Amino acid sequence: MAKTRAPRRPRGKGRKRLSCGISAETHARLSAFAAHRGIKLGTAVEDAIKKHLQGFYVVDPADDGPQLGVVVASAGDGAS
């Protein structure tokens, strides 16, 4: 009997992995923050990135939008 594959997820959906280098000081601060909040280090990093990117959005050129992807800051977010 042949094995059947699980259906593939659509591209762009689900979780993605990210690898980057950070300074020892930043790692120590992130670790302390995560421990203080009782969360995993990866969750702390994801939360920080989400908070930093709030108010920004990307226009998908494949979605009948402009021909180029654009990042736009919302009013009053402190971006300059």
N, C-alpha and C positions, 0 to 999 in steps of 0.2 A: 504494500500500500504506500502510495507516494505521500510525502509530507506536504502539508499546505502551509503557506506563509501567512503570517498575520497581515492584515491590510496595512499599507504604509500610511503614515500621517502626511497630510499636505505639507509642502515646504513652507517654512516660515512660521510654523505653529509649534507649540511646545517649548521645552526648555533648551537652552543652548549653553555650551561650556565656554569659559573665558579663562585664559591664562595670561598673567602679567606679573612683572616684577615690581615690588614696592620696597621702600626703604625699611630698615629694621625698626626705626622709630614709628613709622606709620603702622607697621604690623603689630607692634606692641600696643599702640593706641586702639587699633581695631579689635585686638584680642581682649583688651581690658573692657572695651565697650560691650562686646558680645557677652563676656562673662557677667558683667554688671546687669545686662538685660536678660540673661539666662537664655540666650539664643546661640545658634551655631555661627561660626565665623563667616561662612558663605552667605548666610541670611543677613548678617550685619552689612556685608559688602553690598549685597543686592539692594537692601533698604537705602543705604547711602547713595548709591547710583540713582535709584528711582527718585529720591528726594532732590538730588542735584539736577535731574533732567525734567522735573515737573515744569509744565508750561511750554515745553518744546514739543513739536510734532514733526513728523516727516511725511511729505506728500509722496505717495507712491506713483511713479510715472506710468505704471502699468494699469492704473486705476482711472483712466481717462482724465488725469490731472495734467499739470504742466509737464513739459518734456524732460525736465530735470528734477531730481529729488531736492527739496528745499527744507531747510530747518528754520523755523520762525519762532521768535520769542514772544510770549504773550505780554501785554502791557502790565507794568507794575511788578515784574518779577526780579527786577534789579539787574538784569543783564544789560551789558553795554557793548 
